[in-house]
């Protein structure tokens, strides 16, 4: 048994050792670092997009290897721990953002020394090194992938906490969706703690564009653009349903324009968020629109890097979604006669995403409405039985909330008979995904997600372990548990209180503010609460200030 285990560990570890990032000896480190994540995208999705475009992708010139995506407790990754690995260099677990995993269950992986301990990220390190930091996404900025770069919570679903942390991290550029998580409920937002983070951003000197036009007019300086209450529109729907929203291409270009003003350089993360959602829905219309837009954003970054000469661009996925194939049950007998037009014609007729089609039916979806909508927006005549099956599939949304949307059955059933695109699941899959890179010190080979995080840190000159010790000191250990308490104010906002001679120090949870002796002191990191363990973490700077004798 021991020999079998040893052979298994060698099978896991040896490929990792043989495929460490390789770069030219003596290559100068990049001044700027751009990470671009096509969420939920595998090789066949890129192939489909290339055929549809009818020309090479910008990504094609950058192919250097592949990424292994497994996490601490599953061979199939969730976006939260996958992005945490990219941001921190540590393999984390299900739903965890910017923290160590609760446990490890896969053979050969060490148990976490301290479950749910916050982990410093490459974005935090870049900021403390004097670089500018930017995050761009087509989702809410509090969604799993962008969150992992500037937040630390046990669960990706703590989006109110995530947004609060992100907006107190001193990023120069924040562009995407999620405006409702900045505003209190009294102002039509989703915050239950009464805070108006929108006003706080304004008070800290941020420009707050709310449309593509306002973004284009943004001047050098800090910019926080929230262009939708929740997520941005699917790219295929944006021109008609949300024409005022900027494209991912435009947001990337503006982010680079602003970040490039810093002579010390910058770190930028750009996510094509909705590629994943399209594949969850088995929706090729949504997929192609967002993947080709992501590729245009990559072209913007690539053009910048080529002109600049000191910028490294990495592009990859956190996992595959949907198990998409070019070829399905309809092609299994005569697959060798599958023509290009046979594949593309049905896809070119699709002019709206599946969720947008579903919403055209209002509060009473039924087969008649759905057949009419699919004829109008997907150019296809589905049978009454197909439409009935699509409507019936929506009942699973009630059984599996957050895992199944009412429109998932539309693409799944439609693709079987009306396209040559196949799907194996509405969930994620565990295969390796492509890795693309351009610039000084580019890696190549087969890398794990944590290796990409450590490679990024090394390229930026960061010691993430030392940075974690600097940013996250356990308050109960530093002061004694009897002196530390977490209180909830009448508004709902939570505050850490640390008793000291002559009063108490107060630190609002998820923020970078220390209230001490009548002063408000800006901290270099945020205050974090690991609720499953009950531990509170403060920047070392805060500990030293609180312990210092009064003047």
C-alpha positions in Angstrom: 0.0 0.0 0.0 2.9 2.4 0.9 4.5 1.7 -2.5 1.2 2.5 -4.3 0.9 5.8 -2.4 4.5 6.6 -3.2 4.0 6.0 -6.9 0.8 8.1 -6.8 2.6 11.0 -5.2 5.4 10.8 -7.7 2.8 10.8 -10.5 1.4 14.0 -9.1 4.5 15.8 -8.0 7.0 14.8 -10.7 5.2 16.5 -13.6 5.0 19.7 -11.5 8.8 19.6 -10.9 9.4 19.1 -14.6 7.2 22.0 -15.6 8.2 24.8 -13.4 8.0 28.2 -15.2 10.9 28.6 -17.6 12.2 32.0 -18.8 15.2 33.3 -20.5 18.3 33.5 -18.2 19.0 37.0 -17.0 15.7 38.4 -18.4 14.9 41.7 -16.7 11.8 41.6 -14.6 8.7 43.2 -16.1 7.6 46.6 -14.8 4.0 46.0 -15.5 2.0 42.8 -15.1 -1.4 42.0 -16.8 -3.4 38.9 -15.9 -6.3 38.1 -18.1 -8.7 35.3 -17.1 -11.3 33.7 -19.5 -13.5 32.2 -16.8 -14.7 28.7 -17.5 -13.0 28.4 -20.9 -11.4 25.3 -22.4 -9.6 24.5 -25.6 -12.8 23.7 -27.7 -14.3 27.0 -26.8 -11.3 28.7 -28.3 -11.5 26.5 -31.4 -15.2 27.4 -31.9 -14.5 31.1 -31.5 -11.7 30.9 -34.0 -13.9 29.2 -36.6 -16.6 31.7 -36.0 -14.3 34.7 -36.3 -12.8 33.2 -39.5 -9.3 34.3 -38.5 -6.7 33.6 -35.8 -7.4 34.8 -32.3 -5.1 37.3 -30.6 -4.5 34.6 -28.1 -3.1 32.2 -30.8 0.2 34.1 -30.9 0.7 33.7 -27.2 0.2 29.9 -26.6 2.8 28.6 -24.2 1.4 25.7 -22.3 -1.5 24.6 -20.0 -2.8 25.0 -16.5 -3.8 22.2 -14.1 -6.9 23.4 -12.2 -7.6 21.1 -9.3 -8.2 22.6 -5.8 -7.5 21.4 -2.2 -10.7 19.3 -1.9 -11.7 18.5 -5.5 -10.3 17.5 -8.9 -12.9 20.0 -10.3 -12.3 23.6 -9.4 -14.6 26.3 -8.2 -13.7 29.8 -9.3 -13.1 31.1 -5.8 -10.2 28.8 -4.8 -8.9 28.7 -8.4 -8.5 32.5 -8.4 -7.2 32.4 -4.9 -4.4 30.2 -6.1 -3.6 32.6 -8.9 -3.6 35.6 -6.5 -1.8 34.0 -3.5 0.2 31.1 -4.7 -1.6 28.8 -2.3 -4.1 26.0 -3.3 -7.3 26.7 -1.4 -10.7 25.0 -1.1 -14.3 25.2 -2.1 -15.8 28.8 -2.1 -12.8 30.3 -0.2 -11.6 33.7 -1.2 -8.1 34.9 -0.4 -7.7 32.4 2.5 -6.1 29.1 3.3 -8.5 26.1 2.8 -10.5 24.7 5.6 -9.1 21.2 4.8 -7.4 19.2 2.1 -8.8 15.9 1.0 -6.9 15.1 -2.2 -3.9 12.6 -1.6 -0.5 14.2 -1.4 -1.6 17.7 -0.4 -0.6 19.0 3.1 -3.2 19.9 5.6 -3.5 23.7 6.1 -1.4 24.9 9.1 -4.1 27.4 10.0 -7.5 26.9 8.3 -9.0 30.1 6.9 -5.9 32.2 7.5 -5.9 35.2 5.2 -3.3 35.1 2.5 -1.6 38.2 0.9 -2.2 38.6 -2.8 -0.1 39.8 -5.7 -2.3 42.8 -6.1 -1.9 43.8 -2.4 1.9 43.3 -2.8 2.1 45.3 -6.0 0.3 48.2 -4.3 2.6 48.2 -1.3 5.5 48.1 -3.6 4.3 51.4 -5.1 2.7 50.1 -8.2 -0.8 51.0 -9.3 -3.5 48.2 -9.2 -6.5 47.7 -11.4 -9.3 45.2 -11.7 -11.7 44.9 -14.7 -14.6 42.4 -15.0 -17.9 42.0 -16.8 -19.4 40.5 -13.6 -20.0 42.3 -10.3 -16.5 43.2 -9.0 -17.4 41.3 -5.8 -17.7 38.1 -7.8 -15.3 35.2 -7.1 -12.4 35.9 -9.6 -11.8 39.6 -9.1 -12.6 39.2 -5.3 -9.7 36.8 -4.8 -7.2 39.6 -5.7 -8.4 42.1 -3.1 -10.5 40.3 -0.5 -10.3 37.7 2.2 -13.5 35.9 3.2 -14.4 32.2 4.0 -17.2 32.2 1.4 -17.5 33.8 -2.1 -21.1 34.4 -1.3 -20.2 37.1 1.3 -20.3 39.7 -1.4 -21.2 42.6 0.8 -18.0 42.0 2.9 -16.0 41.4 -0.3 -17.1 44.7 -1.9 -16.3 46.6 1.4 -12.8 45.2 1.5 -12.1 45.8 -2.2 -13.1 49.4 -1.9 -10.7 50.0 1.0 -7.7 48.4 -0.6 -6.5 51.6 -2.5 -6.8 50.2 -6.0 -6.4 52.9 -8.7 -8.9 51.4 -11.2 -12.0 49.3 -10.5 -14.3 48.7 -13.5 -17.2 46.4 -13.8 -20.6 45.8 -12.2 -22.0 45.6 -8.7 -23.1 49.2 -7.9 -25.9 47.9 -5.7 -23.4 46.5 -3.2 -22.0 50.0 -2.7 -25.3 51.5 -1.6 -27.5 51.1 1.5 -30.9 49.6 1.2 -32.4 53.0 1.9 -30.9 54.2 -1.4 -32.0 51.2 -3.4 -28.9 49.2 -2.7 -28.2 45.8 -1.1 -26.1 46.8 1.9 -27.7 45.9 5.2 -25.1 47.8 7.3 -26.3 51.3 6.3 -23.0 52.2 4.6 -22.8 54.4 1.5 -19.5 53.1 0.0 -20.2 55.2 -3.1 -20.0 58.4 -1.1 -16.8 57.1 0.6 -15.2 56.5 -2.8 -16.1 60.0 -3.8 -14.6 61.3 -0.6 -11.3 59.5 -1.4 -11.0 61.2 -4.7 -12.3 58.6 -7.1 -14.0 59.5 -10.3 -17.2 57.5 -10.5 -18.3 57.0 -14.2 -21.6 55.2 -14.8 -21.6 54.8 -18.5 -19.2 54.1 -21.5 -19.3 57.8 -22.3 -18.4 58.9 -18.8 -15.6 56.3 -18.7 -14.1 57.6 -22.0 -14.0 61.1 -20.4 -12.3 59.9 -17.2 -9.0 61.8 -16.4 -5.8 60.5 -14.9 -6.3 59.5 -11.3 -8.4 57.0 -9.4 -11.4 55.6 -11.2 -14.2 53.3 -9.9 -16.7 52.6 -12.6 -19.7 50.6 -11.7 -21.8 50.3 -14.9 -24.7 48.1 -13.6 -26.4 47.4 -10.3 -25.5 43.7 -10.7 -23.6 42.2 -13.7 -23.0 43.8 -17.0 -25.0 42.6 -20.0 -23.8 39.7 -22.1 -21.9 41.0 -25.1 -24.4 39.7 -27.6 -27.1 41.6 -25.8 -25.2 44.8 -24.9 -25.7 46.8 -28.1 -29.5 46.6 -27.8 -30.3 45.9 -24.1 -27.5 48.0 -22.4 -25.9 50.3 -25.1 -24.6 52.7 -22.4 -22.3 50.0 -20.9 -18.7 49.9 -21.9 -17.2 46.8 -23.6 -14.5 44.7 -21.9 -12.2 46.0 -24.7 -12.9 49.7 -23.8 -12.5 49.1 -20.0 -9.2 47.4 -20.6 -7.9 50.2 -22.8 -9.0 52.9 -20.3 -7.5 50.9 -17.4 -4.1 50.7 -19.2 -4.2 54.4 -20.1 -4.7 55.4 -16.4 -2.4 52.8 -14.8 0.5 53.5 -17.2 0.9 57.0 -15.6 2.7 55.4 -12.6 6.5 55.2 -13.4 6.8 52.3 -10.9 4.5 50.2 -13.0 1.2 48.5 -12.4 -0.7 45.2 -11.9 -3.9 44.7 -13.8 -6.4 41.8 -13.7 -9.0 41.5 -16.5 -11.7 38.9 -16.4 -14.0 37.8 -19.2 -16.5 36.7 -16.5 -19.4 35.6 -18.5 -17.7 33.0 -20.7 -18.3 30.8 -17.7 -22.0 31.6 -17.4 -22.5 31.0 -21.1 -21.1 27.5 -20.7 -23.1 26.9 -17.6 -26.1 27.6 -19.7 -24.9 25.6 -22.7 -25.5 28.8 -24.7 -23.2 29.2 -27.7 -24.6 32.6 -28.6 -23.6 34.1 -25.2 -20.2 32.2 -25.3 -19.1 33.4 -28.7 -20.0 37.0 -28.1 -18.1 37.2 -24.7 -15.1 35.1 -25.8 -14.5 37.1 -28.9 -14.8 40.3 -26.8 -12.3 38.8 -24.3 -9.9 38.2 -27.3 -10.3 41.8 -28.3 -9.3 42.9 -24.8 -6.3 40.6 -25.1 -5.4 42.3 -28.3 -5.5 45.7 -26.5 -3.2 44.3 -23.8 -0.9 42.7 -26.3 -0.6 45.9 -28.4 0.3 47.8 -25.2 2.9 45.2 -24.1 4.6 45.2 -27.6 4.8 49.0 -27.6 5.9 49.2 -24.0 8.5 46.5 -23.9 8.4 46.1 -20.1 5.0 44.4 -19.7 4.3 40.7 -19.2 0.8 39.5 -20.2 -0.6 36.2 -18.9 -3.9 34.8 -20.1 -5.5 31.6 -18.9 -8.7 30.1 -17.5 -9.5 29.0 -13.9 -11.3 25.9 -15.1 -13.4 24.6 -18.0 -17.2 24.8 -17.8 -19.9 22.8 -19.6 -17.7 20.2 -21.2 -18.2 21.7 -24.6 -17.4 19.6 -27.7 -17.4 20.3 -31.4 -19.5 17.4 -32.4 -22.4 15.9 -30.6 -24.8 12.9 -30.9 -26.1 14.2 -34.2 -22.6 13.9 -35.8 -21.5 10.6 -34.2 -22.2 8.5 -37.3 -21.1 10.9 -40.1 -18.7 13.1 -38.2 -16.2 13.0 -41.1 -18.6 14.9 -43.3 -19.3 17.8 -40.8 -18.9 20.9 -42.8 -17.9 24.4 -41.6 -21.2 25.9 -42.7 -23.1 23.2 -41.0 -21.5 24.2 -37.7 -21.6 28.0 -38.2 -24.9 28.7 -39.8 -27.1 27.9 -36.7 -24.7 30.0 -34.5 -24.8 33.0 -36.8 -28.6 33.1 -36.6 -28.4 33.5 -32.8 -28.9 37.2 -31.9 -29.6 37.1 -28.2 -28.4 35.2 -25.1 -30.5 32.4 -23.6 -31.2 34.4 -20.4 -32.3 37.4 -22.4 -34.6 35.2 -24.4 -36.1 33.7 -21.2 -36.8 37.2 -19.9 -38.8 38.2 -23.0 -41.4 35.7 -21.8 -42.1 37.8 -18.6 -43.5 36.2 -15.5 -45.4 33.4 -17.3 -43.0 31.4 -19.5 -44.7 28.8 -21.6 -43.9 26.7 -24.7 -45.8 29.0 -27.1 -43.9 32.1 -26.0 -40.6 30.2 -26.1 -41.1 28.9 -29.6 -41.9 32.4 -30.8 -38.9 33.9 -29.1 -36.5 31.2 -30.4 -37.8 31.7 -33.9 -37.3 35.5 -33.7 -33.9 35.6 -31.9 -32.3 32.2 -32.8 -33.8 31.8 -36.2 -34.9 28.3 -35.4 -38.2 26.4 -35.4 -38.2 24.2 -32.3 -40.9 21.6 -32.0 -43.7 21.8 -29.3 -42.1 18.9 -27.5 -38.7 20.6 -27.4 -40.2 23.8 -26.1 -42.2 21.9 -23.5 -39.0 20.1 -22.4 -37.2 23.4 -22.1 -39.9 24.8 -19.9 -40.0 21.7 -17.8 -36.2 21.9 -17.2 -36.7 25.2 -15.5 -38.1 23.5 -12.5 -34.6 22.4 -11.5 -33.8 26.0 -10.7 -36.0 25.7 -7.6 -34.2 22.4 -6.6 -30.7 23.7 -7.1 -30.5 27.5 -6.4 -27.2 29.1 -7.4 -26.4 26.0 -9.5 -29.2 26.0 -12.1 -30.9 28.9 -13.8 -34.4 28.6 -15.5 -32.9 29.0 -19.0 -30.3 26.3 -18.7 -32.5 23.8 -20.5 -32.9 26.0 -23.5 -29.4 25.7 -24.8 -29.0 22.1 -23.7 -32.0 20.9 -25.6 -31.6 23.3 -28.5 -28.0 22.3 -29.2 -28.7 18.6 -29.4 -30.9 18.9 -32.5 -30.1 22.3 -34.0 -26.3 22.5 -33.8 -23.3 20.3 -33.9 -22.1 21.7 -30.5 -22.2 19.2 -27.6 -22.3 19.7 -23.9 -21.7 17.2 -21.1 -22.7 19.2 -18.0 -24.0 22.5 -16.7 -21.2 22.5 -14.1 -17.4 22.8 -14.2 -15.0 20.2 -15.5 -11.6 19.2 -14.3 -9.4 19.1 -17.4 -6.3 21.2 -18.1 -6.9 24.6 -19.7 -4.7 26.6 -22.1 -2.0 29.0 -21.0 -1.0 32.1 -23.0 1.9 34.5 -22.3 3.8 37.4 -23.9 6.6 39.6 -22.6 9.8 39.4 -20.6 10.2 36.3 -18.5 7.2 34.5 -20.0 6.6 31.0 -18.5 5.8 27.9 -20.5 5.0 24.3 -19.8 2.3 22.7 -17.6 1.7 24.7 -14.5 -0.5 24.4 -11.5 -2.7 27.3 -10.4 -0.6 28.0 -7.3 2.6 28.0 -9.5 1.1 30.8 -11.6 0.5 32.7 -8.4 4.1 32.2 -7.2 5.4 33.0 -10.7 3.5 36.3 -10.7 4.8 37.1 -7.2 8.4 36.4 -8.2 8.1 38.5 -11.4 6.8 41.3 -9.2 9.6 40.9 -6.7 7.2 39.9 -3.9 7.6 37.6 -0.8 4.0 36.6 -0.3 4.7 34.7 2.9 6.4 37.7 4.5 3.6 39.9 3.2 1.0 37.7 4.8 2.7 38.0 8.2 2.8 41.8 7.7 -0.8 42.2 6.7 -2.6 39.6 8.9 -1.7 39.4 12.6 -4.2 37.5 14.7 -5.7 40.1 17.1 -6.6 37.6 19.9 -3.0 36.3 19.9 -1.4 39.8 19.8 -3.6 41.3 22.6 -5.1 38.4 24.4 -8.7 37.2 23.7 -10.1 39.0 26.7 -9.2 42.4 25.2 -10.6 41.8 21.7 -14.3 41.9 20.8 -16.4 42.2 17.7 -19.5 44.4 18.1 -22.3 45.2 15.7 -23.5 48.8 15.7 -27.2 49.8 15.3 -26.6 50.4 11.6 -25.4 46.9 11.1 -21.8 47.7 10.6 -19.4 45.5 12.6 -16.4 47.0 14.5 -13.5 45.4 16.2 -12.7 46.9 19.6 -9.4 46.4 21.4 -9.4 47.5 25.0 -6.3 49.4 26.1 -5.3 51.8 28.9 -7.5 54.9 28.8 -10.1 53.5 26.3 -10.4 51.3 23.3 -9.1 51.2 19.7 -11.8 50.7 17.1 -11.3 49.1 13.7 -14.3 48.8 11.3 -14.4 45.3 9.9 -13.4 44.9 6.3 -11.9 48.4 6.2 -8.4 49.9 6.4 -9.3 52.4 9.2 -8.0 52.6 12.8 -9.8 54.9 15.2 -7.4 55.6 18.0 -7.2 58.4 20.6 -9.5 60.7 18.5 -7.6 60.1 15.3 -8.4 58.1 12.2 -5.4 56.4 10.8 -5.3 54.8 7.3 -3.9 51.3 7.4 -1.9 49.5 4.7 -4.4 46.6 4.8 -7.9 45.7 5.7 -9.3 44.1 8.9 -10.4 40.5 8.3 -12.7 38.2 10.2 -12.5 34.4 9.7 -15.9 33.5 11.0 -15.5 29.7 11.0 -12.6 30.0 13.4 -13.6 33.2 15.2 -10.2 34.8 14.5 -9.7 38.4 13.7 -6.7 39.6 11.7 -5.2 43.1 11.6 -2.2 44.6 9.8 0.9 44.5 11.9 0.9 48.3 11.5 -2.3 48.5 13.5 -1.0 46.2 16.3 2.1 48.4 16.7 0.1 51.6 16.8 -2.3 50.2 19.4 0.5 48.9 21.6 2.6 52.1 21.4 2.5 54.2 24.6 0.4 57.3 24.4 2.4 60.4 23.6 
